[in-house]
Amino acid sequence: MEEAKPKILRPLGSWEQFSSARHHLGVYRCVVVSVRYVTPPGLENTKAALVAALASVVVEQPMLQVGIIGQETNGPAFAHLPEIDLRDHFELRSQKHATVDEYEAKVAETQGWLHDQLWPNIESKAPWKVLALQPEDNKLFQEPIIDICFAYHHSLADGTGGKDFHQQLAAALNAQDYGETPVEPQYILSLSNISELPETQEESIPFTRSWAFMAKSSWNHLAPALLKSKPPTPWTCRRVDFALPYITRVHPVHFSHESLQGLLKASRDHSASLTALLHAMALASLATRLDPKEAESFVSMTPINLRPWISPTVKEEFKTKMRSLVTALETPFSASVVDALRSPHADRDEVLWQAAKETKRLLDQRVSTLPSDDVAGLLHLISDFGEYFRGLDGKPRVATWEVSNIGVLRCGGSNGGWEPTRGMFSNGAMVAGAGIGLNVISIEKHGLTVAISWQQDIVEEPLIMGLAQDLTQFVNGICTSGSFY
């Protein structure tokens, strides 16, 4: 009997193809958003509760119900999956560790490991996974906890989509009645009704392009190098190298609720923002830790959530669904700013705040003109994304670091149920992107986590550990004395 052909729902949009091509080439595999939950007292069957809640999320999220056909081609498409077996997508691991630090190291290591996995049988199996980690000793922490890691193909959703997943999962967990004896969950989800998918980014966001923007973009892409000005080449870690093993390292830096509130207040008092301040702190750290002869200047990247510009033509039922709606802004840090931070005579606090204010100004300027003249509106001009990425091999990276802030995870009152207390969001190693990722999420009424991620061997590990130490020092300084140094 001939096997039925998969039902095509729609072709991937330009941004979705951007991510699909990276997965096919193995240069970016997935996003991971993890949340630590305090589990409710008297919970008898953690696995049954998690699977039941997960099932309710999957049936509400069309992008979790699809495979990707033709990822190796220039015309990939999302295909309907008539059935999903949650045993293929969910795993609960009990971790045996003697100390809290050992357990925390395992969580970070697992987050990195998830980034390194390619999605198998992507045509017939939805490319996402939930991996839950739990200490074998439930007294290791003051309260029983579980870390729920949600890993997913970037074509399905952006970082905000991963945060939305956890908000919905927390609601589903807290809607369950734990007074009754848990039953074995239903692993097989029948999805006979073919779901319509959220519109592509180019259909959802009304991008417009001026002639001046198009001319400038064409000039930057096509003009001979001899006709362009040559500012100092920014330091952007090791060049793109497809031959390096794809190994993602993740090092989280956690800050308390009190520290987060201190950072927010200091940012407001200095006409900056949290995202801009993190850029400035990364700049200050790298400027003072790298050889001035090697690193004269830097350039950073900031992803921008495009949901505020969704077109009124987008279907109402899809406006809150998981999807990818994102662009990015490139921000240079000139040699003069870097030199000022290195000067023994400079007021480094003032220089750092000025860098944060200028970064915020540039971000505000870009946001004020969206969705006009934006690079994301030009992605459709790339006819072959595989060829585009292969052409970057051996070239300098686009940015030194990226600050990706997906904001606050709000789950409402837990009332003694599942309470999110900490998050960790990370991008996988960006082989053809920024060398260092500073990935940011905060949990309402709790704290902030900056997960530093990088590809092993493209930057020295002591530099990353120094960056983590500097972030901690800067935040502690601002919150205790009002000074970074």
Residue pairs with C-beta under 8 A, 6 or more apart in sequence:
6 67
6 69
6 79
6 80
6 81
6 123
6 124
7 79
7 80
7 194
8 69
8 77
8 78
8 79
8 80
9 66
9 77
9 78
9 79
9 80
9 194
9 195
9 196
9 197
10 77
10 78
10 197
10 200
11 75
11 76
11 77
11 78
12 20
12 68
12 76
12 77
12 78
12 155
12 200
13 200
13 201
13 202
13 203
14 200
14 201
14 202
14 379
14 380
14 382
15 200
15 201
15 202
15 324
15 326
15 376
15 379
16 76
16 155
16 200
16 201
16 324
17 74
17 76
17 155
17 379
17 385
18 379
18 382
18 385
19 28
19 153
19 154
19 155
19 324
20 68
20 71
20 76
20 153
20 155
20 385
21 71
21 385
21 386
21 388
21 389
22 28
22 154
22 389
22 431
22 432
23 29
23 30
23 71
23 118
23 119
23 122
23 127
23 153
23 154
23 155
24 71
24 72
24 386
25 242
25 386
25 389
25 390
26 118
26 246
27 242
27 246
27 389
27 431
27 432
28 154
28 427
28 428
28 429
28 430
28 431
28 432
28 433
29 115
29 116
29 117
29 118
29 119
29 153
29 246
29 428
30 114
30 115
30 117
30 119
30 127
30 151
30 152
30 153
30 154
30 428
31 151
31 152
31 154
31 157
31 158
31 159
31 162
31 425
31 426
31 427
31 428
32 111
32 114
32 115
32 149
32 150
32 151
32 152
32 162
32 424
32 425
32 426
32 428
33 149
33 150
33 159
33 162
33 163
33 165
33 166
33 406
33 423
33 424
33 425
33 441
34 107
34 111
34 147
34 148
34 149
34 150
34 423
34 424
34 425
35 147
35 148
35 166
35 170
35 409
35 420
35 422
35 423
35 424
35 443
36 145
36 146
36 147
36 148
36 420
36 421
36 422
36 423
36 424
37 145
37 146
37 147
37 148
37 170
37 173
37 418
37 419
37 420
37 421
38 143
38 144
38 145
38 414
38 418
38 419
38 421
39 46
39 144
39 145
39 146
39 418
40 178
40 416
40 417
40 418
41 416
42 178
43 49
43 144
43 178
44 178
44 181
44 182
45 182
46 92
46 132
46 134
46 146
47 92
47 185
48 182
48 183
48 184
48 185
49 173
49 176
49 178
49 182
50 90
50 92
50 130
50 132
50 148
50 173
51 86
51 90
51 185
51 186
51 187
52 172
52 176
52 185
52 186
53 169
53 172
53 173
53 176
54 86
54 89
54 90
54 130
54 169
54 172
55 86
55 185
55 186
55 189
56 172
57 64
57 165
57 168
57 169
57 172
58 64
58 65
58 84
58 86
58 189
59 65
59 189
59 191
60 168
61 165
61 168
61 321
61 322
62 195
62 196
62 197
62 198
62 318
62 321
63 156
63 157
63 161
63 197
63 198
63 321
63 322
63 323
64 84
64 126
64 128
64 152
64 156
64 322
65 80
65 81
65 84
65 126
65 191
65 195
66 78
66 79
66 80
66 81
66 126
66 156
66 195
66 197
67 78
67 79
67 81
67 121
67 122
67 123
67 124
67 125
67 126
67 127
68 76
68 77
68 78
68 79
68 122
68 123
68 127
68 153
68 155
69 76
69 77
69 78
69 79
69 123
70 76
70 77
71 122
72 386
74 383
74 384
74 385
74 386
78 197
79 123
80 191
80 194
80 195
81 124
81 125
81 126
81 191
82 190
82 191
82 192
83 188
83 189
83 190
83 191
84 126
84 188
84 189
84 191
85 187
85 188
85 189
86 185
86 187
86 188
86 189
87 187
88 125
89 126
89 128
89 129
89 130
90 129
90 130
90 131
90 132
91 129
91 130
91 131
91 132
92 132
92 134
93 131
93 132
93 133
93 134
94 134
94 135
94 136
95 103
95 106
95 133
95 134
95 135
95 136
96 136
96 137
97 103
97 106
97 135
97 136
97 137
97 140
99 140
100 140
100 141
103 135
103 140
106 133
107 133
107 147
107 424
108 250
108 251
108 252
108 424
109 250
110 131
110 133
110 149
111 149
111 250
111 424
111 426
111 451
112 247
112 248
112 249
112 250
112 426
112 453
113 248
114 129
114 131
114 149
114 151
115 151
115 248
115 250
115 426
115 427
115 428
115 429
115 453
116 246
116 247
116 248
116 428
116 429
117 151
119 125
119 127
119 153
122 153
127 152
127 153
127 155
127 156
128 150
128 151
128 152
128 153
128 156
129 150
129 151
129 152
130 148
130 149
130 150
130 151
131 148
131 149
131 151
132 146
132 147
132 148
132 149
133 146
133 147
133 149
134 145
134 146
134 147
135 141
135 145
138 144
145 421
148 166
148 169
150 162
150 165
150 166
150 169
152 161
152 162
152 165
154 324
155 324
156 322
156 324
157 164
157 165
157 322
157 323
157 324
158 303
158 305
158 323
158 324
158 325
158 326
159 303
159 326
159 404
159 406
159 425
159 427
159 439
160 305
160 307
160 325
160 326
160 406
160 407
161 322
161 323
161 324
162 322
162 406
162 425
163 406
163 407
163 409
163 423
163 425
163 441
164 320
164 322
165 322
166 409
166 411
166 420
166 423
167 409
167 410
167 411
170 411
170 412
170 414
170 418
170 420
171 411
171 412
173 417
173 418
174 411
174 414
174 415
174 417
174 418
178 417
196 315
197 318
198 204
198 314
198 315
198 318
198 321
198 322
198 323
199 314
199 315
199 318
201 306
201 323
201 324
201 325
201 326
201 376
202 377
202 379
202 380
203 311
203 314
204 306
204 310
204 311
204 314
204 323
204 325
205 306
205 309
205 310
205 311
205 325
205 371
205 376
205 377
206 309
206 311
206 371
207 371
207 372
207 374
207 376
207 377
208 371
208 372
208 373
208 377
209 372
209 373
209 377
209 378
210 372
210 373
212 373
213 372
213 373
217 375
217 378
220 228
231 297
231 332
231 334
232 296
232 297
232 335
233 296
233 297
233 396
234 296
234 297
234 298
234 299
234 332
234 333
234 400
235 286
235 290
235 294
235 295
235 296
235 297
235 298
235 400
236 298
236 299
236 396
236 397
236 398
236 399
236 400
236 434
236 435
237 397
237 400
237 435
237 436
237 454
237 458
237 459
238 397
238 435
238 457
238 458
238 459
239 394
239 395
239 396
239 397
240 392
240 393
240 394
240 395
240 396
240 397
240 431
240 432
241 393
241 394
241 431
241 458
242 390
242 393
242 431
244 431
244 455
244 456
244 457
244 458
245 456
245 457
246 429
246 431
246 455
247 429
247 455
247 456
247 457
248 426
248 428
248 429
248 453
248 454
248 455
248 456
249 429
249 453
249 454
249 455
249 456
249 461
249 464
250 424
250 426
250 451
250 452
250 453
251 451
251 452
251 453
251 464
251 465
251 468
252 424
252 449
252 450
252 451
252 452
253 449
253 450
253 451
253 452
253 468
253 471
253 472
254 422
254 447
254 448
254 449
255 263
255 447
255 448
255 449
255 450
255 475
256 447
257 445
257 446
257 447
258 479
259 447
259 448
259 475
259 476
259 479
260 442
260 447
260 448
262 475
262 478
262 479
263 274
263 277
263 448
263 475
263 478
263 479
264 274
266 277
266 478
266 479
266 482
267 273
267 274
267 276
267 277
267 356
270 353
270 356
270 357
271 357
271 360
272 280
272 353
272 356
272 357
272 359
272 360
273 356
273 360
273 363
274 405
274 440
275 302
275 359
275 360
275 363
275 403
275 405
275 440
276 356
276 357
276 359
276 360
276 363
277 356
278 403
278 405
278 438
278 440
278 450
278 471
279 300
279 302
279 331
279 355
279 356
279 359
279 401
279 403
280 352
280 353
280 355
280 356
280 359
281 352
281 470
281 471
281 474
281 484
282 300
282 401
282 403
282 436
282 438
282 467
282 471
283 298
283 300
283 333
283 337
283 338
283 341
283 352
283 355
284 341
284 348
284 351
284 352
284 355
284 470
284 474
284 484
285 466
285 467
285 470
285 471
285 474
286 295
286 298
286 400
286 401
286 463
286 467
287 295
287 298
287 338
287 341
287 342
288 341
288 342
289 463
289 466
289 467
289 470
290 463
292 338
292 339
292 342
295 338
296 335
296 338
297 332
297 333
297 334
297 335
297 337
297 338
298 332
298 333
298 338
298 400
298 401
299 330
299 331
299 332
299 333
299 398
299 399
299 400
300 330
300 331
300 333
300 359
300 399
300 400
300 401
300 402
300 403
300 434
301 328
301 329
301 330
301 331
301 398
301 399
301 401
301 402
301 403
301 433
301 434
302 328
302 329
302 331
302 363
302 402
302 403
302 404
303 326
303 327
303 328
303 402
303 404
304 326
304 327
304 328
304 329
304 363
304 366
304 367
304 370
305 325
305 326
305 406
305 407
306 325
306 326
306 327
306 370
306 371
306 376
307 325
309 370
309 371
310 319
310 325
326 376
327 370
327 374
327 375
327 376
328 375
328 376
328 402
329 362
329 363
329 366
330 398
330 399
331 359
331 362
331 363
333 355
337 351
337 355
340 346
340 351
341 348
341 351
341 352
341 355
348 484
348 485
349 483
349 484
349 485
352 484
366 374
371 377
382 388
389 432
392 432
393 432
397 432
397 433
397 434
397 435
398 432
398 433
398 434
399 433
399 434
399 435
400 434
400 435
400 436
401 434
401 435
401 436
401 437
401 438
402 427
402 430
402 433
402 434
402 436
402 437
402 438
403 438
403 440
404 425
404 427
404 437
404 438
404 439
404 440
405 440
405 441
406 425
406 439
406 440
406 441
407 441
407 442
408 441
408 442
408 443
408 444
409 420
409 423
409 441
409 442
409 443
409 444
410 444
411 419
411 420
411 444
414 420
420 443
420 446
421 443
421 446
422 443
422 446
422 447
422 449
423 441
423 442
423 443
423 449
424 441
424 449
424 451
425 439
425 440
425 441
425 449
425 451
426 437
426 439
426 451
426 453
427 437
427 439
427 453
428 453
429 453
429 454
429 455
429 456
429 458
430 437
430 455
431 455
435 454
435 455
435 458
435 459
436 452
436 453
436 454
436 459
436 464
436 467
437 451
437 452
437 453
437 454
438 450
438 451
438 452
439 450
439 451
439 452
439 453
440 448
440 449
440 450
440 451
441 448
441 449
442 448
442 449
450 471
452 464
452 467
452 468
454 464
473 484
474 484
477 483
477 484
477 485
478 484
